[in-house]
């Protein structure tokens, strides 16, 4: 199956290298995506630009495919399900949940000079970054690409209820499947509360399993694609 890989904030497509290689070994066709404003040199990109890039990648993939969204990009994966529900066999969400209609995409950290730079490791101390050694932290921080304001403060627009028919698998890194289910049941994740098919898979990692557990993450994604 074609598997579109979308990294979260500050990441470009290169972060998926080891996962993509392992997915190929499982017989799948990974498509790591570099988003506008997160690796193409543009600081003026908007959320709409990123959505269009995702939809173009979906359009270019033959047959149905699985769209994978990491962290904030869970919303981008879900927007793909909203725009073209009939083209997606499954959505996989890694360490993140889709924002509801009308919410800002990623208004999480300070915007300076038109971009939202990586805020350093302080906000991620604890389970998020516990499995990252000093070298991995330095490499991730050095490679982090400031997210354009037009992306971070873009408004999520969802219009097609057929998105709830697309099967979802939630990959749980720094939280457990039980916690994820609890958040959904409590109304904290309204989009997944309405989704008809949601599965949960645990992975013993922090927030960036593509960096610290790429082989295991690829195995989980391959299994999800095989079951689609």
N, C-alpha and C positions, 0 to 999 in steps of 0.2 A: 504494500500500500504506500501511496505518497503520504508523507508525514511532514507537515509544515511546522517549523520550530520558531517560535517568537519569544525572544528574551524580554525581560522586564526592563525597568528603568536603568539607564546608563550603559546598557549592554548592546553590542552589535552581534551580527550573525556568527562571528568567529568563536564566541563562547561555547557554541554547540559542537565544536570540532570532534572531541572524543565521543560524544553521544552519537553524532552522525555516523562516525566510522563503525561504532558498535551496531547501530541500526542497520547499516548495510550488511553487516555480517549476519544479521537476523533475516535478511532477505527483503528488507523494506527500502524505500527510496526517500531519504531525508532531504528536506529543503530548508536549510537555515536561512532566516530572513534578516537582512539588515534594514532597519526601519528608517524612513526619512527623518533627518534630524538626529539620528543616533548611529552615525557612521558614514554618512554621505557628505559631510562637511556643511550641511545647511543648518543654520541656527534659527531659521524662520519657519520651519515646518510646523504644521498644525496637526491636531488629532485627525482631522478629515484626511490629511495627506497620508497618515499612517494607515487609516482604515482602507483607503484606496490601494495602498501598496499590498496590504493583506489580501484584498479582493482580487487584485491582479495576479497574485501568486496562486490563489485558489483557482482562478480562471485558467491559468497556464497548466495546471495539473490535470492529466487525463483521468477520467473516472472519479469516483468518490475518494475522499481523503480524510485524514484525521488532522485537525488543527490543534496545536499545542501552544498554550499561553502560560508563561511563567510570571508569577507575581502580578504586578499591575497589568501586564499584557493578558491576564485572564479576561479582562474586559475586551481586548482586541479579538481574542478567539471567540468570545461570545457575540461580538458584533458581526463577525463572519457568519455565525449561525443565524443571526437575525436577518442579515441581508440575503444570504443564499442557503436557507435551511436544507433544500433538497440536494445540495452538493456535498454536504458533510456527512461522513459516516459516523463521526464521533468528535467530541471536543475533550481534550485533556487539559486540566488546570493544575499547575504545579505551584504550591505555596501561595495561592491567591484565589480570589473570588470575583466574579463579574459585578461591576457597579450597576445599580439600577438606572433606569431612564431618568435623565435630568440631572444626574450627579456629575461633578467634575471628575475627570479621568484620574488624575494623580496629584491632587493639591495637598501634598504631604510635607514638603520642606520649603525652605526659603528660596524665592526666586531673586536672582541678582543679575542685573544687566541683561535681562531678557531670557535667562536660562535658569534651570534648577540644577545646580552642581551636586555631585555626590557629597553628602554631608559629613563624611568621615564615619568611623566605626562606632562612635558612641551610641547612636540610636539603635544599633543592632547588637549590642552586647547581650549575652544570654543565649538562648537556644538558636537564634538566627545565625550567629557567627561562631558558635562553639566549636565547630569542626574545621574551621579555617585556621591554618597555622600562619605564622607571621609572614612567610613568603607569599602565601596565597592572598593574604590581605593586601600586601604591597602591590601584587600584580593586578588584582581586581581594582584597587583604588587608582593605580596608574593608568589603567585602560578605560576607566569610567568616562563616559561621554556626557557632558551636561545636556539635560533634556530641555528642548525649547519650551518657552512659556506657553506657546500656542498648543503644545501637546499636553503639558501638565495641567493646564487650566481649560482644556477643551471639554465640552459638554457631551456626555454619552447620550446618544439618541437611539432608542430601541422601538421598533414599530411593528414587528411581525410575530404574533404569538406562536407561529410554527417553530420558532426557536426552541420552545419547550419540548418539542418532539425529538430533538437531537440528543442521543445518548451522551452522557457526561461521565468522565472518570476524574475524581479529585485525588491527586497525588499529594500526600500529607507528609511534608518534611519536618519543619520545626513544631508542628502540632500533630495530634493524633487523629485518626478517623473518628473516634468518639467525640473529640472536641469539635471537629468540623460538623458532625451531625447535630451536636448540641447547638452550635451557632445557627445552623439552618432552622432547627426546630424553634429557636427563640425569636426568629424573624430577623436576624442580623444579616442574612443572605437571601433576600426575597426572590432573586432570580432563580436560585437553585431550589428554593422551596416550591416553586411552580414547575420545575423540570420533572418530566415523567420518568426518566431513567438516570439515576445517579448512583455510581459505585465509588467506593473509597479504597485506596491502596496506601499502605504505610511505607515510608522509606526512612531509614534511620540516618538522618542528615540534618544539616542546617538549611538555611533558606536558598542556598545555591548548590543543589545536588548535581547539576551539570558540571560543576567544578570538582566537587569532593567525592561524588559517587556516580560517575558517568556510566560505568558498565551496568550497575544496578538500575539506574534510571532508564537506560536504553532497554533493558530486559522488561521493565514494567511497561514502557511505552509500546514495545513490540507485542507484548501479551495483550494490551488493550486494543491494538490494531488488529491482531489476529481474531479477537472476539467480536469485532465490529461486524 
